[in-house]
Amino acid sequence: MLYASEDQAYVLSEDCTTGSLVEETFANLEQENEVFVKVCLTVVDDFLVMIISA
């Protein structure tokens, strides 16, 4: 799992299944005035987490 903010990026241990783009999972979570959008891109074989300010 990749956790990215404006000035930081963290790699966390969580993978998708291998293969082409099979699944996109969007999870909107509010925490500390931020919206977390989780997108599973199997084409890169891991989770990408994009943080969008609320």
C-alpha positions as CSV (number, residue, x, y, z in Angstrom):
1,M,0.0,0.0,0.0
2,L,1.2,3.4,-0.9
3,Y,0.2,6.3,1.5
4,A,1.0,9.7,0.0
5,S,0.5,13.2,1.2
6,E,1.7,16.5,-0.1
7,D,5.3,16.1,1.2
8,Q,5.5,12.4,2.3
9,A,5.0,8.9,0.9
10,Y,4.9,5.7,2.8
11,V,4.9,2.1,1.6
12,L,2.7,-0.2,3.6
13,S,2.4,-4.0,3.3
14,E,-0.8,-4.7,1.5
15,D,-1.1,-6.0,-2.1
16,C,-3.7,-6.5,-4.7
17,T,-3.9,-9.6,-6.8
18,T,-1.6,-9.6,-9.9
19,G,-2.9,-9.1,-13.4
20,S,-4.5,-6.2,-15.4
21,L,-6.8,-3.7,-13.9
22,V,-9.5,-6.0,-12.4
23,E,-10.8,-4.1,-9.5
24,E,-11.1,-0.5,-8.3
25,T,-12.1,-0.2,-4.7
26,F,-13.0,3.3,-3.5
27,A,-13.3,3.9,0.2
28,N,-14.1,7.4,1.4
29,L,-13.1,8.0,5.0
30,E,-13.1,11.2,6.9
31,Q,-10.3,11.6,9.3
32,E,-8.8,14.9,10.5
33,N,-10.6,16.9,7.8
34,E,-9.2,14.7,5.0
35,V,-10.9,12.4,2.6
36,F,-9.1,9.1,1.9
37,V,-9.8,7.5,-1.5
38,K,-8.5,3.9,-1.7
39,V,-8.0,2.7,-5.2
40,C,-6.9,-0.9,-6.0
41,L,-4.9,-0.9,-9.2
42,T,-3.8,-4.5,-10.0
43,V,-1.8,-3.3,-13.0
44,V,0.8,-2.0,-10.5
45,D,0.1,-4.9,-8.1
46,D,-0.5,-2.8,-5.0
47,F,-2.8,-0.3,-3.4
48,L,-2.6,3.3,-4.1
49,V,-4.0,5.7,-1.5
50,M,-4.7,9.2,-2.7
51,I,-5.4,11.9,-0.1
52,I,-7.8,14.6,-1.1
53,S,-8.4,17.6,1.2
54,A,-12.0,17.8,2.3
